[in-house]
């Protein structure tokens, strides 16, 4: 990814870029200083279960929010990848208890699940229109 960014084969409208490796179950945050990209953070994540796979391709970050209710589950600090696909925290119940704190698994409904701290980092730091690449 870093080679593609620095050779301008992929880009971002901001000084940040997010890459997701579904096989490694990791999220990589890149930052551009002057004209060079470098990785600044790596997070463990969970991806979509086989019946609800996480999408692959190139996207731009979109809408954000502090909390989202999905049926009887709540997620915190979401950042849109594309459509209903999001980066967000592990799920919580209505009283704020984690209902599934596993990371590194293929268990979500297609979203990229992160720890609360990592989801908040993306929410707080990554501007809208940041490039995202999700690979197998």
C-alpha positions as CSV (number, residue, x, y, z in Angstrom):
1,X,0.0,0.0,0.0
2,X,2.8,2.4,0.9
3,X,4.4,1.8,-2.5
4,X,1.1,2.5,-4.2
5,X,0.6,5.7,-2.2
6,X,4.1,7.0,-2.8
7,X,3.9,6.2,-6.6
8,X,0.5,7.9,-6.7
9,X,-1.3,4.7,-8.0
10,X,-3.8,5.3,-5.2
11,X,-4.5,8.5,-3.4
12,X,-6.5,10.4,-0.8
13,X,-8.1,13.8,-0.7
14,X,-6.6,14.3,2.7
15,X,-3.2,13.7,4.4
16,X,-4.5,10.4,5.7
17,X,-5.2,7.0,4.1
18,X,-6.7,3.8,5.6
19,X,-5.9,0.3,4.4
20,X,-7.6,-2.8,5.6
21,X,-6.2,-6.3,5.2
22,X,-9.0,-8.8,5.6
23,X,-6.6,-11.8,5.7
24,X,-4.4,-10.2,8.4
25,X,-7.4,-8.7,10.2
26,X,-5.6,-5.4,10.5
27,X,-6.2,-1.7,9.7
28,X,-3.3,0.5,8.8
29,X,-3.4,4.3,9.1
30,X,-1.1,6.2,6.8
31,X,-0.1,9.9,7.0
32,X,1.4,12.1,4.4
33,X,4.2,14.5,5.3
34,X,5.3,16.8,2.5
35,X,5.1,14.2,-0.4
36,X,5.8,10.9,1.4
37,X,3.4,8.5,3.0
38,X,4.2,6.4,6.1
39,X,2.3,4.1,8.3
40,X,1.5,5.7,11.7
41,X,-0.9,3.2,13.4
42,X,-1.9,-0.4,13.1
43,X,-5.1,-1.8,14.7
44,X,-6.5,-5.3,15.0
45,X,-10.0,-5.6,13.6
46,X,-12.8,-8.1,12.9
47,X,-14.3,-8.3,9.5
48,X,-17.5,-9.7,8.0
49,X,-18.5,-13.3,8.6
50,X,-18.5,-15.5,5.5
51,X,-22.2,-15.0,4.9
52,X,-21.8,-11.2,5.3
53,X,-18.3,-10.4,3.8
54,X,-16.7,-7.0,4.1
55,X,-16.5,-5.3,0.8
56,X,-13.2,-4.9,-1.1
57,X,-12.0,-2.1,-3.2
58,X,-11.2,1.7,-3.1
59,X,-13.5,4.0,-1.1
60,X,-13.5,7.4,0.7
61,X,-14.6,8.0,4.3
62,X,-18.0,9.6,4.7
63,X,-20.5,10.1,7.4
64,X,-19.5,9.9,11.1
65,X,-21.3,9.5,14.4
66,X,-20.8,8.9,18.0
67,X,-23.3,6.1,18.4
68,X,-25.5,4.0,16.1
69,X,-28.3,1.6,17.1
70,X,-28.6,-1.5,14.9
71,X,-31.6,-3.6,16.0
72,X,-30.9,-4.2,19.8
73,X,-27.1,-3.5,19.5
74,X,-25.2,-0.3,19.7
75,X,-21.9,0.6,18.2
76,X,-19.8,3.6,19.0
77,X,-17.6,6.0,16.9
78,X,-18.6,5.0,13.4
79,X,-17.0,6.2,10.2
80,X,-18.6,5.3,6.9
81,X,-16.6,3.3,4.4
82,X,-19.4,3.0,1.7
83,X,-23.1,2.7,2.1
84,X,-23.9,0.7,5.2
85,X,-20.3,-0.5,5.6
86,X,-18.6,1.2,8.5
87,X,-15.6,1.3,10.8
88,X,-17.0,1.1,14.3
89,X,-16.5,-0.2,17.8
90,X,-17.2,-3.6,19.1
91,X,-21.0,-4.0,19.8
92,X,-22.7,-3.0,23.1
93,X,-26.1,-3.6,24.6
94,X,-28.4,-0.8,25.7
95,X,-26.7,-0.5,29.2
96,X,-23.3,-0.1,27.7
97,X,-21.9,-3.7,28.2
98,X,-19.8,-5.2,25.4
99,X,-21.7,-8.1,23.8
100,X,-18.8,-9.3,21.7
101,X,-15.3,-8.0,22.3
102,X,-13.5,-10.3,20.0
103,X,-11.1,-8.9,17.4
104,X,-9.2,-10.7,14.7
105,X,-12.3,-12.7,13.7
106,X,-14.7,-12.9,10.8
107,X,-17.8,-12.2,12.8
108,X,-19.4,-8.9,11.8
109,X,-22.3,-8.2,9.4
110,X,-19.8,-6.7,7.0
111,X,-18.4,-3.8,8.9
112,X,-14.9,-3.4,10.1
113,X,-15.0,-3.8,13.9
114,X,-12.4,-2.1,16.1
115,X,-11.7,-1.6,19.8
116,X,-13.5,1.4,21.3
117,X,-10.2,3.3,21.5
118,X,-9.3,2.6,17.8
119,X,-12.8,3.4,16.5
120,X,-12.6,6.7,18.5
121,X,-9.2,7.4,17.0
122,X,-10.5,7.1,13.4
123,X,-13.6,9.1,14.4
124,X,-11.5,11.9,15.9
125,X,-8.6,12.0,13.5
126,X,-9.6,10.9,10.0
127,X,-11.3,13.6,7.9
128,X,-14.1,13.0,5.5
129,X,-13.0,12.1,1.9
130,X,-10.0,10.1,3.2
131,X,-9.0,7.3,0.9
132,X,-9.7,3.7,2.0
133,X,-8.5,0.5,0.4
134,X,-9.8,-2.9,1.5
135,X,-7.9,-5.9,0.2
136,X,-8.3,-9.6,0.7
